[in-house]
Amino acid sequence: MTNLVFRRPSQELDHVWDSLFNEFFNNVSRTPFVKQAQKANYPRVDILDTREAAVIDATVPGLEKEDISIKYEEGLLTISAEKQSGAPEGAWMHKEIHRSSFSRSFSVDDKIYDVGKINADLKNGILSIIIPKQEEKIPPLPKEIKIN
């Protein structure tokens, strides 16, 4: 069981609103490239719980490390970015690529995780945040016991 929890109380309300909106406008199409898509959380993340740490991988295509902020404060780890791209000339026919600011927060229990040793790496559009577990909290590896 992981102690990292995504917090977004308005997610269910967003889903209901999007469903109603999409259902009402389902047959409206101004261009052949438009397809109704469900609103997604951004950035999308994978969270892996290993023996030594929790690892959060977030997709952040097009962002540089200077654009991203990672902060831990009062039990919350927050990933945010301020990226404003210049609008290209012309009108969008279809737009799915996120180019806006974002912020996502995760609850991190400092009794289980060593928040002083949080580390991050950005490679090929994937932000990896490693949150080591407290050393004394790691149980010993199971070992085979031979019967004499």
WOKA-V872958 format. One record per run of one state. SS is the DSSP state (@ for helix, = for strand, . for the rest). FROM is the first residue (numbers start at 0). LEN is the number of residues. Records with the same first field share a line. If there is no record, write none. Layout:
# WOKA-V872958
SS: FROM-LEN ; FROM-LEN
This chain:
# WOKA-V872958
.: 0-4 ; 6-4 ; 24-20 ; 49-3 ; 59-5 ; 73-2 ; 81-20 ; 107-5 ; 113-1 ; 117-1 ; 123-2 ; 133-1 ; 137-11
=: 4-2 ; 44-5 ; 52-7 ; 67-6 ; 75-6 ; 101-6 ; 112-1 ; 118-5 ; 125-8
@: 10-14 ; 64-3 ; 114-3 ; 134-3
